[in-house]
Amino acid sequence: MLELHKAIWRGWKGFSHKLMAAQNAVLMAGVYCFAITPVALFFKLTGKRLVQPPAIDPNAESYWEKRDDEPFDMDKAQRMF
């Protein structure tokens, strides 16, 4: 009897994982179609941008920012910010 229950359980687990994968695909497609697409179309039609590109200076030699190199020690490693 126990072997029958184990076999049924393994079958159910396999079926539920396949069902979960299909459900996930449907939900993600729904989120994309009903949430992301309308917002993107709104911004495209109004011409607004969420992220403004940085101003480019054609005369700039480099955009590299110099920083002061402090010696690395254990106190600095333990302090993230």
mmCIF file of the N, C-alpha and C atoms, coordinates in Angstrom:
data_MODEL
# 
_entry.id   MODEL 
# 
loop_
_atom_site.group_PDB 
_atom_site.id 
_atom_site.type_symbol 
_atom_site.label_atom_id 
_atom_site.label_alt_id 
_atom_site.label_comp_id 
_atom_site.label_asym_id 
_atom_site.label_entity_id 
_atom_site.label_seq_id 
_atom_site.pdbx_PDB_ins_code 
_atom_site.Cartn_x 
_atom_site.Cartn_y 
_atom_site.Cartn_z 
_atom_site.occupancy 
_atom_site.B_iso_or_equiv 
_atom_site.pdbx_formal_charge 
_atom_site.auth_seq_id 
_atom_site.auth_comp_id 
_atom_site.auth_asym_id 
_atom_site.auth_atom_id 
_atom_site.pdbx_PDB_model_num 
ATOM 1   N N  . MET A 1 1  ? 0.817  -1.199 0.000   1.00 0.00 ? 1  MET A N  1 
ATOM 2   C CA . MET A 1 1  ? 0.000  0.000  0.000   1.00 0.00 ? 1  MET A CA 1 
ATOM 3   C C  . MET A 1 1  ? 0.859  1.259  0.000   1.00 0.00 ? 1  MET A C  1 
ATOM 4   N N  . LEU A 1 2  ? 1.974  1.194  0.761   1.00 0.00 ? 2  LEU A N  1 
ATOM 5   C CA . LEU A 1 2  ? 2.861  2.349  0.846   1.00 0.00 ? 2  LEU A CA 1 
ATOM 6   C C  . LEU A 1 2  ? 3.486  2.659  -0.510  1.00 0.00 ? 2  LEU A C  1 
ATOM 7   N N  . GLU A 1 3  ? 3.855  1.630  -1.260  1.00 0.00 ? 3  GLU A N  1 
ATOM 8   C CA . GLU A 1 3  ? 4.457  1.832  -2.584  1.00 0.00 ? 3  GLU A CA 1 
ATOM 9   C C  . GLU A 1 3  ? 3.463  2.499  -3.531  1.00 0.00 ? 3  GLU A C  1 
ATOM 10  N N  . LEU A 1 4  ? 2.189  2.130  -3.418  1.00 0.00 ? 4  LEU A N  1 
ATOM 11  C CA . LEU A 1 4  ? 1.159  2.752  -4.245  1.00 0.00 ? 4  LEU A CA 1 
ATOM 12  C C  . LEU A 1 4  ? 1.052  4.234  -3.925  1.00 0.00 ? 4  LEU A C  1 
ATOM 13  N N  . HIS A 1 5  ? 1.066  4.574  -2.652  1.00 0.00 ? 5  HIS A N  1 
ATOM 14  C CA . HIS A 1 5  ? 0.980  5.978  -2.247  1.00 0.00 ? 5  HIS A CA 1 
ATOM 15  C C  . HIS A 1 5  ? 2.200  6.763  -2.741  1.00 0.00 ? 5  HIS A C  1 
ATOM 16  N N  . LYS A 1 6  ? 3.388  6.132  -2.661  1.00 0.00 ? 6  LYS A N  1 
ATOM 17  C CA . LYS A 1 6  ? 4.598  6.799  -3.141  1.00 0.00 ? 6  LYS A CA 1 
ATOM 18  C C  . LYS A 1 6  ? 4.528  7.048  -4.648  1.00 0.00 ? 6  LYS A C  1 
ATOM 19  N N  . ALA A 1 7  ? 4.022  6.058  -5.371  1.00 0.00 ? 7  ALA A N  1 
ATOM 20  C CA . ALA A 1 7  ? 3.908  6.203  -6.824  1.00 0.00 ? 7  ALA A CA 1 
ATOM 21  C C  . ALA A 1 7  ? 2.912  7.304  -7.176  1.00 0.00 ? 7  ALA A C  1 
ATOM 22  N N  . ILE A 1 8  ? 1.803  7.337  -6.472  1.00 0.00 ? 8  ILE A N  1 
ATOM 23  C CA . ILE A 1 8  ? 0.811  8.393  -6.709  1.00 0.00 ? 8  ILE A CA 1 
ATOM 24  C C  . ILE A 1 8  ? 1.410  9.753  -6.371  1.00 0.00 ? 8  ILE A C  1 
ATOM 25  N N  . TRP A 1 9  ? 2.146  9.835  -5.283  1.00 0.00 ? 9  TRP A N  1 
ATOM 26  C CA . TRP A 1 9  ? 2.754  11.102 -4.868  1.00 0.00 ? 9  TRP A CA 1 
ATOM 27  C C  . TRP A 1 9  ? 3.784  11.578 -5.903  1.00 0.00 ? 9  TRP A C  1 
ATOM 28  N N  . ARG A 1 10 ? 4.623  10.682 -6.408  1.00 0.00 ? 10 ARG A N  1 
ATOM 29  C CA . ARG A 1 10 ? 5.614  11.056 -7.423  1.00 0.00 ? 10 ARG A CA 1 
ATOM 30  C C  . ARG A 1 10 ? 4.916  11.530 -8.696  1.00 0.00 ? 10 ARG A C  1 
ATOM 31  N N  . GLY A 1 11 ? 3.858  10.856 -9.082  1.00 0.00 ? 11 GLY A N  1 
ATOM 32  C CA . GLY A 1 11 ? 3.099  11.286 -10.259 1.00 0.00 ? 11 GLY A CA 1 
ATOM 33  C C  . GLY A 1 11 ? 2.474  12.650 -10.068 1.00 0.00 ? 11 GLY A C  1 
ATOM 34  N N  . TRP A 1 12 ? 1.905  12.869 -8.880  1.00 0.00 ? 12 TRP A N  1 
ATOM 35  C CA . TRP A 1 12 ? 1.283  14.150 -8.589  1.00 0.00 ? 12 TRP A CA 1 
ATOM 36  C C  . TRP A 1 12 ? 2.321  15.275 -8.596  1.00 0.00 ? 12 TRP A C  1 
ATOM 37  N N  . LYS A 1 13 ? 3.505  15.016 -8.023  1.00 0.00 ? 13 LYS A N  1 
ATOM 38  C CA . LYS A 1 13 ? 4.559  16.029 -7.995  1.00 0.00 ? 13 LYS A CA 1 
ATOM 39  C C  . LYS A 1 13 ? 5.002  16.395 -9.410  1.00 0.00 ? 13 LYS A C  1 
ATOM 40  N N  . GLY A 1 14 ? 5.159  15.396 -10.261 1.00 0.00 ? 14 GLY A N  1 
ATOM 41  C CA . GLY A 1 14 ? 5.546  15.669 -11.652 1.00 0.00 ? 14 GLY A CA 1 
ATOM 42  C C  . GLY A 1 14 ? 4.492  16.492 -12.368 1.00 0.00 ? 14 GLY A C  1 
ATOM 43  N N  . PHE A 1 15 ? 3.214  16.114 -12.184 1.00 0.00 ? 15 PHE A N  1 
ATOM 44  C CA . PHE A 1 15 ? 2.128  16.865 -12.813 1.00 0.00 ? 15 PHE A CA 1 
ATOM 45  C C  . PHE A 1 15 ? 2.049  18.285 -12.273 1.00 0.00 ? 15 PHE A C  1 
ATOM 46  N N  . SER A 1 16 ? 2.215  18.448 -10.962 1.00 0.00 ? 16 SER A N  1 
ATOM 47  C CA . SER A 1 16 ? 2.081  19.785 -10.374 1.00 0.00 ? 16 SER A CA 1 
ATOM 48  C C  . SER A 1 16 ? 3.224  20.697 -10.810 1.00 0.00 ? 16 SER A C  1 
ATOM 49  N N  . HIS A 1 17 ? 4.418  20.161 -11.008 1.00 0.00 ? 17 HIS A N  1 
ATOM 50  C CA . HIS A 1 17 ? 5.532  20.994 -11.482 1.00 0.00 ? 17 HIS A CA 1 
ATOM 51  C C  . HIS A 1 17 ? 5.283  21.466 -12.915 1.00 0.00 ? 17 HIS A C  1 
ATOM 52  N N  . LYS A 1 18 ? 4.745  20.597 -13.753 1.00 0.00 ? 18 LYS A N  1 
ATOM 53  C CA . LYS A 1 18 ? 4.418  21.004 -15.122 1.00 0.00 ? 18 LYS A CA 1 
ATOM 54  C C  . LYS A 1 18 ? 3.288  22.033 -15.125 1.00 0.00 ? 18 LYS A C  1 
ATOM 55  N N  . LEU A 1 19 ? 2.307  21.832 -14.270 1.00 0.00 ? 19 LEU A N  1 
ATOM 56  C CA . LEU A 1 19 ? 1.204  22.779 -14.155 1.00 0.00 ? 19 LEU A CA 1 
ATOM 57  C C  . LEU A 1 19 ? 1.704  24.132 -13.656 1.00 0.00 ? 19 LEU A C  1 
ATOM 58  N N  . MET A 1 20 ? 2.626  24.122 -12.703 1.00 0.00 ? 20 MET A N  1 
ATOM 59  C CA . MET A 1 20 ? 3.188  25.352 -12.173 1.00 0.00 ? 20 MET A CA 1 
ATOM 60  C C  . MET A 1 20 ? 3.947  26.110 -13.257 1.00 0.00 ? 20 MET A C  1 
ATOM 61  N N  . ALA A 1 21 ? 4.717  25.404 -14.086 1.00 0.00 ? 21 ALA A N  1 
ATOM 62  C CA . ALA A 1 21 ? 5.460  26.055 -15.158 1.00 0.00 ? 21 ALA A CA 1 
ATOM 63  C C  . ALA A 1 21 ? 4.509  26.713 -16.154 1.00 0.00 ? 21 ALA A C  1 
ATOM 64  N N  . ALA A 1 22 ? 3.432  26.030 -16.499 1.00 0.00 ? 22 ALA A N  1 
ATOM 65  C CA . ALA A 1 22 ? 2.454  26.604 -17.426 1.00 0.00 ? 22 ALA A CA 1 
ATOM 66  C C  . ALA A 1 22 ? 1.752  27.800 -16.800 1.00 0.00 ? 22 ALA A C  1 
ATOM 67  N N  . GLN A 1 23 ? 1.382  27.684 -15.534 1.00 0.00 ? 23 GLN A N  1 
ATOM 68  C CA . GLN A 1 23 ? 0.709  28.781 -14.840 1.00 0.00 ? 23 GLN A CA 1 
ATOM 69  C C  . GLN A 1 23 ? 1.629  29.994 -14.751 1.00 0.00 ? 23 GLN A C  1 
ATOM 70  N N  . ASN A 1 24 ? 2.910  29.771 -14.482 1.00 0.00 ? 24 ASN A N  1 
ATOM 71  C CA . ASN A 1 24 ? 3.862  30.859 -14.390 1.00 0.00 ? 24 ASN A CA 1 
ATOM 72  C C  . ASN A 1 24 ? 3.985  31.579 -15.731 1.00 0.00 ? 24 ASN A C  1 
ATOM 73  N N  . ALA A 1 25 ? 4.032  30.835 -16.824 1.00 0.00 ? 25 ALA A N  1 
ATOM 74  C CA . ALA A 1 25 ? 4.130  31.451 -18.142 1.00 0.00 ? 25 ALA A CA 1 
ATOM 75  C C  . ALA A 1 25 ? 2.893  32.296 -18.443 1.00 0.00 ? 25 ALA A C  1 
ATOM 76  N N  . VAL A 1 26 ? 1.736  31.785 -18.109 1.00 0.00 ? 26 VAL A N  1 
ATOM 77  C CA . VAL A 1 26 ? 0.490  32.530 -18.356 1.00 0.00 ? 26 VAL A CA 1 
ATOM 78  C C  . VAL A 1 26 ? 0.440  33.793 -17.507 1.00 0.00 ? 26 VAL A C  1 
ATOM 79  N N  . LEU A 1 27 ? 0.801  33.689 -16.232 1.00 0.00 ? 27 LEU A N  1 
ATOM 80  C CA . LEU A 1 27 ? 0.765  34.867 -15.362 1.00 0.00 ? 27 LEU A CA 1 
ATOM 81  C C  . LEU A 1 27 ? 1.768  35.932 -15.794 1.00 0.00 ? 27 LEU A C  1 
ATOM 82  N N  . MET A 1 28 ? 2.975  35.507 -16.162 1.00 0.00 ? 28 MET A N  1 
ATOM 83  C CA . MET A 1 28 ? 3.980  36.485 -16.590 1.00 0.00 ? 28 MET A CA 1 
ATOM 84  C C  . MET A 1 28 ? 3.573  37.149 -17.899 1.00 0.00 ? 28 MET A C  1 
ATOM 85  N N  . ALA A 1 29 ? 2.974  36.408 -18.808 1.00 0.00 ? 29 ALA A N  1 
ATOM 86  C CA . ALA A 1 29 ? 2.490  36.998 -20.054 1.00 0.00 ? 29 ALA A CA 1 
ATOM 87  C C  . ALA A 1 29 ? 1.366  37.991 -19.760 1.00 0.00 ? 29 ALA A C  1 
ATOM 88  N N  . GLY A 1 30 ? 0.504  37.654 -18.806 1.00 0.00 ? 30 GLY A N  1 
ATOM 89  C CA . GLY A 1 30 ? -0.568 38.576 -18.427 1.00 0.00 ? 30 GLY A CA 1 
ATOM 90  C C  . GLY A 1 30 ? -0.031 39.850 -17.815 1.00 0.00 ? 30 GLY A C  1 
ATOM 91  N N  . VAL A 1 31 ? 0.951  39.726 -16.953 1.00 0.00 ? 31 VAL A N  1 
ATOM 92  C CA . VAL A 1 31 ? 1.556  40.926 -16.351 1.00 0.00 ? 31 VAL A CA 1 
ATOM 93  C C  . VAL A 1 31 ? 2.183  41.787 -17.437 1.00 0.00 ? 31 VAL A C  1 
ATOM 94  N N  . TYR A 1 32 ? 2.866  41.164 -18.370 1.00 0.00 ? 32 TYR A N  1 
ATOM 95  C CA . TYR A 1 32 ? 3.509  41.918 -19.432 1.00 0.00 ? 32 TYR A CA 1 
ATOM 96  C C  . TYR A 1 32 ? 2.462  42.633 -20.286 1.00 0.00 ? 32 TYR A C  1 
ATOM 97  N N  . CYS A 1 33 ? 1.408  41.911 -20.671 1.00 0.00 ? 33 CYS A N  1 
ATOM 98  C CA . CYS A 1 33 ? 0.401  42.492 -21.571 1.00 0.00 ? 33 CYS A CA 1 
ATOM 99  C C  . CYS A 1 33 ? -0.450 43.556 -20.896 1.00 0.00 ? 33 CYS A C  1 
ATOM 100 N N  . PHE A 1 34 ? -0.789 43.365 -19.632 1.00 0.00 ? 34 PHE A N  1 
ATOM 101 C CA . PHE A 1 34 ? -1.740 44.258 -18.995 1.00 0.00 ? 34 PHE A CA 1 
ATOM 102 C C  . PHE A 1 34 ? -1.114 45.294 -18.072 1.00 0.00 ? 34 PHE A C  1 
ATOM 103 N N  . ALA A 1 35 ? 0.164  45.206 -17.815 1.00 0.00 ? 35 ALA A N  1 
ATOM 104 C CA . ALA A 1 35 ? 0.796  46.195 -16.937 1.00 0.00 ? 35 ALA A CA 1 
ATOM 105 C C  . ALA A 1 35 ? 1.924  46.933 -17.646 1.00 0.00 ? 35 ALA A C  1 
ATOM 106 N N  . ILE A 1 36 ? 2.848  46.207 -18.212 1.00 0.00 ? 36 ILE A N  1 
ATOM 107 C CA . ILE A 1 36 ? 4.029  46.847 -18.793 1.00 0.00 ? 36 ILE A CA 1 
ATOM 108 C C  . ILE A 1 36 ? 3.722  47.485 -20.145 1.00 0.00 ? 36 ILE A C  1 
ATOM 109 N N  . THR A 1 37 ? 2.986  46.796 -20.986 1.00 0.00 ? 37 THR A N  1 
ATOM 110 C CA . THR A 1 37 ? 2.704  47.303 -22.325 1.00 0.00 ? 37 THR A CA 1 
ATOM 111 C C  . THR A 1 37 ? 1.931  48.622 -22.308 1.00 0.00 ? 37 THR A C  1 
ATOM 112 N N  . PRO A 1 38 ? 0.851  48.781 -21.529 1.00 0.00 ? 38 PRO A N  1 
ATOM 113 C CA . PRO A 1 38 ? 0.165  50.073 -21.529 1.00 0.00 ? 38 PRO A CA 1 
ATOM 114 C C  . PRO A 1 38 ? 1.046  51.225 -21.029 1.00 0.00 ? 38 PRO A C  1 
ATOM 115 N N  . VAL A 1 39 ? 1.868  50.957 -20.032 1.00 0.00 ? 39 VAL A N  1 
ATOM 116 C CA . VAL A 1 39 ? 2.754  52.019 -19.530 1.00 0.00 ? 39 VAL A CA 1 
ATOM 117 C C  . VAL A 1 39 ? 3.764  52.397 -20.600 1.00 0.00 ? 39 VAL A C  1 
ATOM 118 N N  . ALA A 1 40 ? 4.325  51.415 -21.275 1.00 0.00 ? 40 ALA A N  1 
ATOM 119 C CA . ALA A 1 40 ? 5.292  51.700 -22.339 1.00 0.00 ? 40 ALA A CA 1 
ATOM 120 C C  . ALA A 1 40 ? 4.637  52.462 -23.485 1.00 0.00 ? 40 ALA A C  1 
ATOM 121 N N  . LEU A 1 41 ? 3.436  52.076 -23.846 1.00 0.00 ? 41 LEU A N  1 
ATOM 122 C CA . LEU A 1 41 ? 2.734  52.803 -24.909 1.00 0.00 ? 41 LEU A CA 1 
ATOM 123 C C  . LEU A 1 41 ? 2.431  54.234 -24.498 1.00 0.00 ? 41 LEU A C  1 
ATOM 124 N N  . PHE A 1 42 ? 2.046  54.441 -23.246 1.00 0.00 ? 42 PHE A N  1 
ATOM 125 C CA . PHE A 1 42 ? 1.785  55.798 -22.762 1.00 0.00 ? 42 PHE A CA 1 
ATOM 126 C C  . PHE A 1 42 ? 3.020  56.673 -22.893 1.00 0.00 ? 42 PHE A C  1 
ATOM 127 N N  . PHE A 1 43 ? 4.147  56.170 -22.430 1.00 0.00 ? 43 PHE A N  1 
ATOM 128 C CA . PHE A 1 43 ? 5.371  56.960 -22.500 1.00 0.00 ? 43 PHE A CA 1 
ATOM 129 C C  . PHE A 1 43 ? 5.825  57.157 -23.940 1.00 0.00 ? 43 PHE A C  1 
ATOM 130 N N  . LYS A 1 44 ? 5.606  56.169 -24.795 1.00 0.00 ? 44 LYS A N  1 
ATOM 131 C CA . LYS A 1 44 ? 5.988  56.293 -26.197 1.00 0.00 ? 44 LYS A CA 1 
ATOM 132 C C  . LYS A 1 44 ? 5.123  57.345 -26.892 1.00 0.00 ? 44 LYS A C  1 
ATOM 133 N N  . LEU A 1 45 ? 3.821  57.347 -26.610 1.00 0.00 ? 45 LEU A N  1 
ATOM 134 C CA . LEU A 1 45 ? 2.917  58.300 -27.257 1.00 0.00 ? 45 LEU A CA 1 
ATOM 135 C C  . LEU A 1 45 ? 3.095  59.721 -26.738 1.00 0.00 ? 45 LEU A C  1 
ATOM 136 N N  . THR A 1 46 ? 3.402  59.878 -25.465 1.00 0.00 ? 46 THR A N  1 
ATOM 137 C CA . THR A 1 46 ? 3.576  61.217 -24.910 1.00 0.00 ? 46 THR A CA 1 
ATOM 138 C C  . THR A 1 46 ? 4.991  61.743 -25.106 1.00 0.00 ? 46 THR A C  1 
ATOM 139 N N  . GLY A 1 47 ? 5.927  60.883 -25.476 1.00 0.00 ? 47 GLY A N  1 
ATOM 140 C CA . GLY A 1 47 ? 7.291  61.329 -25.707 1.00 0.00 ? 47 GLY A CA 1 
ATOM 141 C C  . GLY A 1 47 ? 8.101  61.522 -24.443 1.00 0.00 ? 47 GLY A C  1 
ATOM 142 N N  . LYS A 1 48 ? 7.576  61.091 -23.311 1.00 0.00 ? 48 LYS A N  1 
ATOM 143 C CA . LYS A 1 48 ? 8.306  61.240 -22.052 1.00 0.00 ? 48 LYS A CA 1 
ATOM 144 C C  . LYS A 1 48 ? 9.327  60.120 -21.920 1.00 0.00 ? 48 LYS A C  1 
ATOM 145 N N  . ARG A 1 49 ? 10.386 60.390 -21.142 1.00 0.00 ? 49 ARG A N  1 
ATOM 146 C CA . ARG A 1 49 ? 11.410 59.387 -20.895 1.00 0.00 ? 49 ARG A CA 1 
ATOM 147 C C  . ARG A 1 49 ? 11.562 59.217 -19.396 1.00 0.00 ? 49 ARG A C  1 
ATOM 148 N N  . LEU A 1 50 ? 11.678 57.979 -18.967 1.00 0.00 ? 50 LEU A N  1 
ATOM 149 C CA . LEU A 1 50 ? 11.881 57.709 -17.549 1.00 0.00 ? 50 LEU A CA 1 
ATOM 150 C C  . LEU A 1 50 ? 13.332 57.932 -17.148 1.00 0.00 ? 50 LEU A C  1 
ATOM 151 N N  . VAL A 1 51 ? 14.244 57.646 -18.046 1.00 0.00 ? 51 VAL A N  1 
ATOM 152 C CA . VAL A 1 51 ? 15.665 57.793 -17.756 1.00 0.00 ? 51 VAL A CA 1 
ATOM 153 C C  . VAL A 1 51 ? 16.250 58.749 -18.784 1.00 0.00 ? 51 VAL A C  1 
ATOM 154 N N  . GLN A 1 52 ? 16.798 59.839 -18.301 1.00 0.00 ? 52 GLN A N  1 
ATOM 155 C CA . GLN A 1 52 ? 17.430 60.802 -19.188 1.00 0.00 ? 52 GLN A CA 1 
ATOM 156 C C  . GLN A 1 52 ? 18.888 60.415 -19.400 1.00 0.00 ? 52 GLN A C  1 
ATOM 157 N N  . PRO A 1 53 ? 19.353 60.352 -20.624 1.00 0.00 ? 53 PRO A N  1 
ATOM 158 C CA . PRO A 1 53 ? 20.758 60.027 -20.848 1.00 0.00 ? 53 PRO A CA 1 
ATOM 159 C C  . PRO A 1 53 ? 21.644 61.170 -20.354 1.00 0.00 ? 53 PRO A C  1 
ATOM 160 N N  . PRO A 1 54 ? 22.857 60.867 -19.942 1.00 0.00 ? 54 PRO A N  1 
ATOM 161 C CA . PRO A 1 54 ? 23.739 61.922 -19.466 1.00 0.00 ? 54 PRO A CA 1 
ATOM 162 C C  . PRO A 1 54 ? 24.146 62.848 -20.606 1.00 0.00 ? 54 PRO A C  1 
ATOM 163 N N  . ALA A 1 55 ? 24.432 64.090 -20.248 1.00 0.00 ? 55 ALA A N  1 
ATOM 164 C CA . ALA A 1 55 ? 24.880 65.053 -21.245 1.00 0.00 ? 55 ALA A CA 1 
ATOM 165 C C  . ALA A 1 55 ? 26.266 64.636 -21.735 1.00 0.00 ? 55 ALA A C  1 
ATOM 166 N N  . ILE A 1 56 ? 26.427 64.603 -23.040 1.00 0.00 ? 56 ILE A N  1 
ATOM 167 C CA . ILE A 1 56 ? 27.693 64.178 -23.627 1.00 0.00 ? 56 ILE A CA 1 
ATOM 168 C C  . ILE A 1 56 ? 28.459 65.407 -24.066 1.00 0.00 ? 56 ILE A C  1 
ATOM 169 N N  . ASP A 1 57 ? 29.675 65.510 -23.575 1.00 0.00 ? 57 ASP A N  1 
ATOM 170 C CA . ASP A 1 57 ? 30.552 66.613 -23.946 1.00 0.00 ? 57 ASP A CA 1 
ATOM 171 C C  . ASP A 1 57 ? 31.515 66.107 -25.004 1.00 0.00 ? 57 ASP A C  1 
ATOM 172 N N  . PRO A 1 58 ? 31.403 66.572 -26.253 1.00 0.00 ? 58 PRO A N  1 
ATOM 173 C CA . PRO A 1 58 ? 32.287 66.061 -27.295 1.00 0.00 ? 58 PRO A CA 1 
ATOM 174 C C  . PRO A 1 58 ? 33.753 66.463 -27.090 1.00 0.00 ? 58 PRO A C  1 
ATOM 175 N N  . ASN A 1 59 ? 33.986 67.499 -26.300 1.00 0.00 ? 59 ASN A N  1 
ATOM 176 C CA . ASN A 1 59 ? 35.352 67.957 -26.063 1.00 0.00 ? 59 ASN A CA 1 
ATOM 177 C C  . ASN A 1 59 ? 35.999 67.291 -24.860 1.00 0.00 ? 59 ASN A C  1 
ATOM 178 N N  . ALA A 1 60 ? 35.262 66.478 -24.146 1.00 0.00 ? 60 ALA A N  1 
ATOM 179 C CA . ALA A 1 60 ? 35.811 65.846 -22.944 1.00 0.00 ? 60 ALA A CA 1 
ATOM 180 C C  . ALA A 1 60 ? 36.818 64.773 -23.340 1.00 0.00 ? 60 ALA A C  1 
ATOM 181 N N  . GLU A 1 61 ? 37.935 64.769 -22.650 1.00 0.00 ? 61 GLU A N  1 
ATOM 182 C CA . GLU A 1 61 ? 38.956 63.766 -22.926 1.00 0.00 ? 61 GLU A CA 1 
ATOM 183 C C  . GLU A 1 61 ? 38.544 62.412 -22.345 1.00 0.00 ? 61 GLU A C  1 
ATOM 184 N N  . SER A 1 62 ? 37.892 62.436 -21.168 1.00 0.00 ? 62 SER A N  1 
ATOM 185 C CA . SER A 1 62 ? 37.479 61.204 -20.512 1.00 0.00 ? 62 SER A CA 1 
ATOM 186 C C  . SER A 1 62 ? 36.378 61.533 -19.514 1.00 0.00 ? 62 SER A C  1 
ATOM 187 N N  . TYR A 1 63 ? 35.554 60.559 -19.227 1.00 0.00 ? 63 TYR A N  1 
ATOM 188 C CA . TYR A 1 63 ? 34.528 60.725 -18.200 1.00 0.00 ? 63 TYR A CA 1 
ATOM 189 C C  . TYR A 1 63 ? 34.928 60.027 -16.905 1.00 0.00 ? 63 TYR A C  1 
ATOM 190 N N  . TRP A 1 64 ? 36.146 59.588 -16.815 1.00 0.00 ? 64 TRP A N  1 
ATOM 191 C CA . TRP A 1 64 ? 36.655 58.905 -15.640 1.00 0.00 ? 64 TRP A CA 1 
ATOM 192 C C  . TRP A 1 64 ? 36.739 59.891 -14.489 1.00 0.00 ? 64 TRP A C  1 
ATOM 193 N N  . GLU A 1 65 ? 36.244 59.481 -13.325 1.00 0.00 ? 65 GLU A N  1 
ATOM 194 C CA . GLU A 1 65 ? 36.301 60.338 -12.150 1.00 0.00 ? 65 GLU A CA 1 
ATOM 195 C C  . GLU A 1 65 ? 37.392 59.841 -11.224 1.00 0.00 ? 65 GLU A C  1 
ATOM 196 N N  . LYS A 1 66 ? 38.312 60.718 -10.897 1.00 0.00 ? 66 LYS A N  1 
ATOM 197 C CA . LYS A 1 66 ? 39.396 60.352 -9.989  1.00 0.00 ? 66 LYS A CA 1 
ATOM 198 C C  . LYS A 1 66 ? 38.846 60.222 -8.581  1.00 0.00 ? 66 LYS A C  1 
ATOM 199 N N  . ARG A 1 67 ? 39.398 59.295 -7.834  1.00 0.00 ? 67 ARG A N  1 
ATOM 200 C CA . ARG A 1 67 ? 39.005 59.152 -6.438  1.00 0.00 ? 67 ARG A CA 1 
ATOM 201 C C  . ARG A 1 67 ? 40.264 58.977 -5.600  1.00 0.00 ? 67 ARG A C  1 
ATOM 202 N N  . ASP A 1 68 ? 40.127 59.322 -4.341  1.00 0.00 ? 68 ASP A N  1 
ATOM 203 C CA . ASP A 1 68 ? 41.247 59.180 -3.430  1.00 0.00 ? 68 ASP A CA 1 
ATOM 204 C C  . ASP A 1 68 ? 41.345 57.724 -2.996  1.00 0.00 ? 68 ASP A C  1 
ATOM 205 N N  . ASP A 1 69 ? 42.492 57.136 -3.202  1.00 0.00 ? 69 ASP A N  1 
ATOM 206 C CA . ASP A 1 69 ? 42.694 55.757 -2.782  1.00 0.00 ? 69 ASP A CA 1 
ATOM 207 C C  . ASP A 1 69 ? 43.120 55.734 -1.326  1.00 0.00 ? 69 ASP A C  1 
ATOM 208 N N  . GLU A 1 70 ? 42.205 55.285 -0.489  1.00 0.00 ? 70 GLU A N  1 
ATOM 209 C CA . GLU A 1 70 ? 42.516 55.148 0.931   1.00 0.00 ? 70 GLU A CA 1 
ATOM 210 C C  . GLU A 1 70 ? 43.099 53.757 1.156   1.00 0.00 ? 70 GLU A C  1 
ATOM 211 N N  . PRO A 1 71 ? 43.968 53.622 2.115   1.00 0.00 ? 71 PRO A N  1 
ATOM 212 C CA . PRO A 1 71 ? 44.512 52.282 2.374   1.00 0.00 ? 71 PRO A CA 1 
ATOM 213 C C  . PRO A 1 71 ? 43.396 51.336 2.827   1.00 0.00 ? 71 PRO A C  1 
ATOM 214 N N  . PHE A 1 72 ? 43.464 50.120 2.351   1.00 0.00 ? 72 PHE A N  1 
ATOM 215 C CA . PHE A 1 72 ? 42.436 49.127 2.675   1.00 0.00 ? 72 PHE A CA 1 
ATOM 216 C C  . PHE A 1 72 ? 42.855 48.396 3.945   1.00 0.00 ? 72 PHE A C  1 
ATOM 217 N N  . ASP A 1 73 ? 41.974 48.432 4.943   1.00 0.00 ? 73 ASP A N  1 
ATOM 218 C CA . ASP A 1 73 ? 42.256 47.730 6.183   1.00 0.00 ? 73 ASP A CA 1 
ATOM 219 C C  . ASP A 1 73 ? 40.983 47.029 6.659   1.00 0.00 ? 73 ASP A C  1 
ATOM 220 N N  . MET A 1 74 ? 41.071 46.312 7.749   1.00 0.00 ? 74 MET A N  1 
ATOM 221 C CA . MET A 1 74 ? 39.932 45.529 8.234   1.00 0.00 ? 74 MET A CA 1 
ATOM 222 C C  . MET A 1 74 ? 38.779 46.411 8.683   1.00 0.00 ? 74 MET A C  1 
ATOM 223 N N  . ASP A 1 75 ? 39.053 47.572 9.245   1.00 0.00 ? 75 ASP A N  1 
ATOM 224 C CA . ASP A 1 75 ? 37.968 48.467 9.659   1.00 0.00 ? 75 ASP A CA 1 
ATOM 225 C C  . ASP A 1 75 ? 37.145 48.899 8.447   1.00 0.00 ? 75 ASP A C  1 
ATOM 226 N N  . LYS A 1 76 ? 37.820 49.214 7.364   1.00 0.00 ? 76 LYS A N  1 
ATOM 227 C CA . LYS A 1 76 ? 37.110 49.629 6.157   1.00 0.00 ? 76 LYS A CA 1 
ATOM 228 C C  . LYS A 1 76 ? 36.345 48.444 5.548   1.00 0.00 ? 76 LYS A C  1 
ATOM 229 N N  . ALA A 1 77 ? 36.900 47.255 5.623   1.00 0.00 ? 77 ALA A N  1 
ATOM 230 C CA . ALA A 1 77 ? 36.226 46.080 5.085   1.00 0.00 ? 77 ALA A CA 1 
ATOM 231 C C  . ALA A 1 77 ? 34.962 45.743 5.860   1.00 0.00 ? 77 ALA A C  1 
ATOM 232 N N  . GLN A 1 78 ? 34.963 45.975 7.159   1.00 0.00 ? 78 GLN A N  1 
ATOM 233 C CA . GLN A 1 78 ? 33.796 45.666 7.972   1.00 0.00 ? 78 GLN A CA 1 
ATOM 234 C C  . GLN A 1 78 ? 32.723 46.739 7.893   1.00 0.00 ? 78 GLN A C  1 
ATOM 235 N N  . ARG A 1 79 ? 33.095 47.935 7.474   1.00 0.00 ? 79 ARG A N  1 
ATOM 236 C CA . ARG A 1 79 ? 32.168 49.055 7.365   1.00 0.00 ? 79 ARG A CA 1 
ATOM 237 C C  . ARG A 1 79 ? 31.805 49.216 5.896   1.00 0.00 ? 79 ARG A C  1 
ATOM 238 N N  . MET A 1 80 ? 30.579 48.812 5.545   1.00 0.00 ? 80 MET A N  1 
ATOM 239 C CA . MET A 1 80 ? 30.176 48.864 4.132   1.00 0.00 ? 80 MET A CA 1 
ATOM 240 C C  . MET A 1 80 ? 30.045 50.282 3.609   1.00 0.00 ? 80 MET A C  1 
ATOM 241 N N  . PHE A 1 81 ? 29.467 51.165 4.400   1.00 0.00 ? 81 PHE A N  1 
ATOM 242 C CA . PHE A 1 81 ? 29.184 52.510 3.910   1.00 0.00 ? 81 PHE A CA 1 
ATOM 243 C C  . PHE A 1 81 ? 29.859 53.534 4.787   1.00 0.00 ? 81 PHE A C  1 
# 
